[in-house]
């Protein structure tokens, strides 16, 4: 619900310009300065009249005999409330857009796994894109109740994660705004690898008595940026292994099918593939080279696909050692290209 402040757009723009400029300079703000920083195309006289109205309404005040104005507590309060409302709306819109995109991607990846299995006659798997070495876009802290705040963590690619953080004290809106500014000024554009102990210590020192809150929020950020342990994996064609005597004549087939049902072992393949940053192309594991011991009689061919910066997933094909490697590699390259085209078409 929009805030009911009773100001028209012109007055609101002038008030916001005064506050932003004063926050940057610490000096009273005059009409000439406002005319430079806004595109209202108003004369200095008109701006002075509007400032007089804002002063009468209690949003700004004139210190001593200075020609400029500074924000009052009432002005700061409106500015903070509008800022929080704007950020909350931005997060809501991004979350809705990403949920819609995630639902489409879910269907696309399920279908892709099926097509891959039919096309190759092998068992196939595709992991949903996860956040890997991604960077922070911004953090928004908001009050839930007296002892809980929610940290909305937005990554590049507009990936949004929420974490509830328990706090020992009630935090005012002003303190939350201060912590938001502190976190975003320091951490925006950072990856988890770049957030070192020295940086954390400086943040805590700047937060003063609220250092514990900063520590808890940083723990939540670290947990969010790292690879999700409960990754989604889509599979198809597990029973194709029965088509190959060297796999179906012993317990290998059952072990492979179990791995596809439980999916925990498949996560090891994904983790190993995504961790090998030096080679993001197609990788081939033959026999004992495979990350999963139960697939030692197989060959596993994997590839990393990337959907925007930092959003990566793995495509895997599991079959006998005598698989048609040329056909498998060609099929993987085609699928990687198609996924990239589909993702960018949806943007």
Phi, psi and omega per residue, in radians:
X1 nan 2.304 -3.095
X2 -1.190 2.576 3.131
X3 -1.246 2.441 3.126
X4 -1.722 1.571 -3.078
X5 -1.888 -0.192 3.051
X6 1.304 0.138 3.141
X7 -1.710 2.433 3.046
X8 -1.363 3.010 -3.043
X9 -1.057 -0.631 -3.116
X10 -1.131 -0.863 3.138
X11 -1.092 -0.701 -3.125
X12 -1.110 -0.748 3.124
X13 -1.101 -0.752 3.132
X14 -1.133 -0.761 3.123
X15 -1.069 -0.815 -3.130
X16 -1.106 -0.643 3.112
X17 -1.158 -0.732 3.106
X18 -1.039 -0.811 -3.077
X19 -1.172 -0.822 -3.138
X20 -1.047 -0.782 -3.120
X21 -1.151 -0.739 3.137
X22 -1.144 -0.658 3.097
X23 -1.088 -0.603 -3.112
X24 -1.383 -0.696 -2.991
X25 -1.828 -0.493 -3.065
X26 1.304 0.141 -3.125
X27 -1.914 2.552 3.056
X28 -0.954 2.549 -3.014
X29 -1.891 2.234 -3.136
X30 -1.783 3.029 -3.076
X31 -1.132 -0.614 -3.139
X32 -1.120 -0.692 3.106
X33 -1.109 -0.732 -3.131
X34 -1.103 -0.687 -3.129
X35 -1.123 -0.475 3.119
X36 -1.317 -0.609 -2.991
X37 -1.655 -0.086 3.119
X38 -2.126 2.806 3.102
X39 -1.847 0.541 -3.121
X40 -1.304 -0.341 -3.115
X41 0.966 0.822 3.131
X42 -1.877 2.647 3.067
X43 -1.294 2.771 3.104
X44 -1.036 -0.611 -3.141
X45 -1.124 -0.746 3.113
X46 -1.130 -0.729 3.131
X47 -1.110 -0.688 3.118
X48 -1.093 -0.674 3.096
X49 -1.109 -0.756 3.133
X50 -1.127 -0.694 3.116
X51 -1.123 -0.646 3.098
X52 -1.104 -0.704 3.089
X53 -1.104 -0.764 3.140
X54 -1.101 -0.611 3.112
X55 -1.197 -0.745 3.101
X56 -1.067 -0.586 -3.133
X57 -1.418 -0.130 3.052
X58 1.569 0.213 -3.104
X59 -1.539 -0.453 3.104
X60 -2.382 2.897 3.102
X61 -2.557 2.838 -3.084
X62 -1.861 1.989 -3.136
X63 -1.366 2.189 3.106
X64 0.933 -2.274 -3.106
X65 -1.849 0.246 -3.131
X66 -1.122 2.562 3.094
X67 -1.335 -0.289 -3.102
X68 -1.563 3.006 3.129
X69 -2.155 2.729 3.027
X70 -2.236 2.750 -3.120
X71 -1.205 2.563 2.983
X72 -1.612 3.045 3.081
X73 -1.029 -0.660 3.121
X74 -1.122 -0.690 3.105
X75 -1.132 -0.793 3.090
X76 -1.022 -0.751 -3.098
X77 -1.054 -0.791 3.137
X78 -1.123 -0.726 3.140
X79 -1.058 -0.811 3.139
X80 -1.108 -0.783 -3.123
X81 -1.105 -0.712 3.119
X82 -1.171 -0.684 3.133
X83 -1.095 -0.789 3.141
X84 -1.150 -0.700 3.122
X85 -1.093 -0.740 -3.133
X86 -1.112 -0.792 -3.127
X87 -1.155 -0.717 3.140
X88 -1.098 -0.718 3.109
X89 -1.139 -0.700 3.117
X90 -1.075 -0.749 3.138
X91 -1.153 -0.732 3.126
X92 -1.047 -0.809 -3.121
X93 -1.115 -0.738 3.136
X94 -1.163 -0.704 -3.130
X95 -1.105 -0.749 3.137
X96 -1.101 -0.735 3.139
X97 -1.138 -0.721 -3.108
X98 -1.264 -0.605 3.082
X99 -1.107 -0.709 3.112
X100 -1.132 -0.747 3.138
X101 -1.176 -0.686 -3.135
X102 -1.115 -0.679 3.120
X103 -1.109 -0.742 3.100
X104 -1.131 -0.757 -3.127
X105 -1.122 -0.646 3.098
X106 -0.995 -0.834 -3.141
X107 -1.166 -0.697 -3.130
X108 -1.106 -0.772 -3.096
X109 -1.209 -0.646 3.074
X110 -1.065 -0.784 3.139
X111 -1.162 -0.683 -3.132
X112 -1.096 -0.688 3.115
X113 -1.092 -0.708 3.125
X114 -1.143 -0.813 -3.132
X115 -1.075 -0.708 3.140
X116 -1.094 -0.725 3.136
X117 -1.156 -0.731 3.130
X118 -1.161 -0.716 -3.064
X119 -1.219 -0.540 -3.057
X120 -1.873 -0.372 -3.036
X121 1.176 0.433 3.072
X122 -2.106 3.045 3.049
X123 -1.384 2.431 -3.079
X124 -2.283 2.716 3.105
X125 -2.564 2.531 3.035
X126 -2.409 2.196 3.083
X127 -1.579 2.487 3.068
X128 -1.141 2.612 -3.118
X129 -1.076 2.371 3.109
X130 -2.121 2.919 -3.133
X131 -1.444 2.006 -3.129
X132 -2.286 2.060 -3.102
X133 0.951 0.588 -3.129
X134 -1.467 2.905 -3.075
X135 -2.006 2.673 3.129
X136 -1.270 2.350 3.016
X137 -1.655 -0.923 2.951
X138 -2.867 2.852 3.099
X139 -2.098 2.371 3.052
X140 -2.187 2.067 3.048
X141 -1.659 2.353 3.085
X142 -2.426 2.600 -3.130
X143 -1.294 2.322 3.013
X144 -1.746 -0.945 3.019
X145 -2.667 -2.924 -3.046
X146 -1.056 -0.459 -3.053
X147 -2.158 0.256 3.106
X148 -2.481 2.404 2.958
X149 -2.147 2.722 3.082
X150 -1.909 2.298 3.068
X151 -1.787 1.966 3.053
X152 -1.628 2.028 -3.039
X153 -1.905 2.044 -3.096
X154 -1.918 2.163 -3.122
X155 -1.741 2.902 3.009
X156 -1.008 2.531 -3.018
X157 1.517 0.057 -3.139
X158 0.999 0.703 3.003
X159 -1.469 2.237 -3.032
X160 -2.032 2.285 3.053
X161 -2.242 2.527 3.105
X162 -2.018 2.443 3.053
X163 -2.383 2.267 3.033
X164 -1.477 2.272 3.138
X165 -2.080 2.188 3.115
X166 -1.438 2.332 -3.132
X167 -2.119 2.605 -3.065
X168 -1.425 -0.280 -3.067
X169 -2.340 2.787 3.052
X170 -1.362 2.240 -3.106
X171 -1.813 2.277 3.103
X172 -1.303 2.860 3.095
X173 -1.048 -0.631 3.134
X174 -1.119 -0.714 -3.141
X175 -1.183 -0.738 3.126
X176 -1.090 -0.702 3.095
X177 -1.084 -0.760 3.134
X178 -1.065 -0.773 -3.141
X179 -1.160 -0.668 3.084
X180 -1.054 -0.810 -3.136
X181 -1.107 -0.736 -3.133
X182 -1.080 -0.834 -3.116
X183 -1.131 -0.809 -3.062
X184 -1.246 -0.626 3.105
X185 -1.089 -0.638 -3.054
X186 -1.551 -0.674 -2.904
X187 -1.808 -0.285 -3.107
X188 -0.996 2.269 -3.135
X189 1.515 0.002 -3.120
X190 -1.583 2.536 2.937
X191 -1.688 2.906 -3.085
X192 -1.091 -0.541 -3.137
X193 -1.181 -0.442 -3.087
X194 -1.525 -0.220 3.137
X195 -1.515 1.640 -3.047
X196 -1.695 3.086 -3.071
X197 -1.103 -0.640 3.129
X198 -1.098 -0.723 3.136
X199 -1.154 -0.725 3.118
X200 -1.093 -0.742 3.139
X201 -1.088 -0.710 3.137
X202 -1.159 -0.706 3.109
X203 -1.070 -0.783 -3.130
X204 -1.118 -0.685 3.138
X205 -1.131 -0.741 3.130
X206 -1.175 -0.500 -3.137
X207 -1.359 -0.244 3.093
X208 1.050 -2.134 -3.061
X209 -1.211 -0.197 -3.141
X210 -1.767 0.369 -3.095
X211 -1.072 -0.570 -3.131
X212 -1.146 -0.657 3.102
X213 -1.096 -0.798 3.118
X214 -1.022 -0.753 3.117
X215 -1.053 -0.778 3.142
X216 -1.142 -0.684 3.129
X217 -1.152 -0.730 3.131
X218 -1.124 -0.624 3.056
X219 -1.080 -0.709 3.125
X220 -1.149 -0.700 3.110
X221 -1.091 -0.801 -3.131
X222 -1.046 -0.766 -3.136
X223 -1.136 -0.532 -3.077
X224 -1.395 -0.712 -3.058
X225 -1.267 -0.575 -3.109
X226 -1.150 2.801 -3.123
X227 -0.967 2.368 3.131
X228 -1.232 2.120 -3.121
X229 -1.217 -0.392 -3.102
X230 -1.796 0.919 -3.056
X231 -1.203 2.611 3.128
X232 -1.512 2.258 3.119
X233 -2.241 2.230 3.128
X234 -1.782 2.334 -3.084
X235 -2.246 2.805 3.073
X236 -2.823 2.698 2.998
X237 1.285 0.370 -3.119
X238 -1.026 -0.629 -3.107
X239 -1.272 -0.124 3.075
X240 -1.074 -0.387 -3.120
X241 -1.092 -0.423 3.132
X242 -1.206 -0.223 -3.138
X243 -1.344 -0.176 -3.052
X244 -2.047 1.970 -3.043
X245 -0.930 -0.676 -3.087
X246 -1.158 -0.280 3.083
X247 -1.795 -0.607 -3.033
X248 -1.495 -0.241 -3.083
X249 -1.448 -0.066 3.114
X250 -2.406 -2.864 -3.067
X251 -1.362 -0.064 -3.108
X252 -0.979 -0.776 -3.082
X253 -1.037 -0.794 -3.118
X254 -1.147 -0.665 3.124
X255 -1.139 -0.694 3.129
X256 -1.139 -0.779 3.129
X257 -1.102 -0.698 3.084
X258 -1.064 -0.716 3.133
X259 -1.095 -0.658 3.136
X260 -1.269 -0.525 3.124
X261 -1.323 -0.751 -3.069
X262 -1.458 -0.533 3.042
X263 1.188 -0.188 -3.131
X264 -1.102 -0.710 3.134
X265 -1.182 -0.552 3.120
X266 -1.163 -0.522 3.095
X267 -1.074 -0.568 3.117
X268 -1.121 -0.659 3.097
X269 -1.119 -0.782 -3.137
X270 -1.089 -0.846 -3.100
X271 -1.032 -0.784 -3.123
X272 -1.157 -0.711 -3.126
X273 -1.115 -0.808 -3.091
X274 -1.248 -0.416 -3.098
X275 -1.367 -0.310 -3.090
X276 -1.555 1.370 -3.019
X277 -1.151 -0.489 -3.062
X278 -1.232 -0.306 -3.129
X279 -2.401 1.676 -3.112
X280 -1.676 0.147 3.100
X281 -1.476 -2.685 -3.140
X282 -1.401 2.390 3.128
X283 -2.126 2.487 -3.116
X284 -2.127 2.168 3.070
X285 -1.959 2.126 -3.095
X286 -1.960 2.184 3.064
X287 1.031 -2.112 -3.065
X288 -1.184 -0.172 3.102
X289 -1.284 -0.306 -3.046
X290 -1.158 2.519 -3.137
X291 -1.142 -0.322 -3.073
X292 -1.949 2.097 -3.055
X293 -1.076 -0.606 -3.104
X294 -1.199 -0.147 3.122
X295 -1.907 0.438 -3.088
X296 -1.172 -0.304 3.083
X297 -1.611 0.095 -3.063
X298 -2.002 3.026 2.856
X299 -1.984 2.447 3.115
X300 -2.131 2.139 3.112
X301 -1.956 2.204 -3.095
X302 -2.208 2.772 3.044
X303 -2.578 2.576 3.080
X304 -1.725 2.242 3.005
X305 -1.899 2.632 -3.088
X306 -2.239 2.223 3.130
X307 -1.995 1.503 -3.065
X308 1.411 2.877 -3.045
X309 -1.120 2.159 3.059
X310 1.515 -0.248 3.124
X311 -1.654 1.853 -3.039
X312 -2.244 2.630 3.069
X313 -2.502 3.038 -3.093
X314 -2.152 2.382 2.979
X315 -1.874 2.326 -3.136
X316 -2.343 2.487 3.074
X317 -2.192 2.211 -3.097
X318 -2.058 2.199 -3.126
X319 -2.736 -2.972 -3.141
X320 -1.242 2.857 3.122
X321 -1.086 -0.414 -3.136
X322 -1.591 0.459 -3.133
X323 -1.108 2.798 3.112
X324 -1.423 1.503 -3.029
X325 -1.044 -0.711 -3.108
X326 -1.064 -0.795 -3.140
X327 -1.150 -0.728 -3.134
X328 -1.086 -0.805 -3.124
X329 -1.125 -0.719 3.123
X330 -1.098 -0.739 -3.141
X331 -1.132 -0.723 3.127
X332 -1.100 -0.777 -3.134
X333 -1.091 -0.702 3.117
X334 -1.096 -0.772 -3.121
X335 -1.145 -0.722 3.118
X336 -1.030 -0.745 3.122
X337 -1.128 -0.752 -3.112
X338 -1.142 -0.723 3.121
X339 -1.100 -0.714 3.124
X340 -1.094 -0.741 3.139
X341 -1.162 -0.726 -3.137
X342 -1.098 -0.783 -3.097
X343 -1.092 -0.835 -3.095
X344 -1.247 -0.427 3.047
X345 -1.192 -0.569 -3.110
X346 -1.374 -0.258 -3.082
X347 -1.219 nan nan
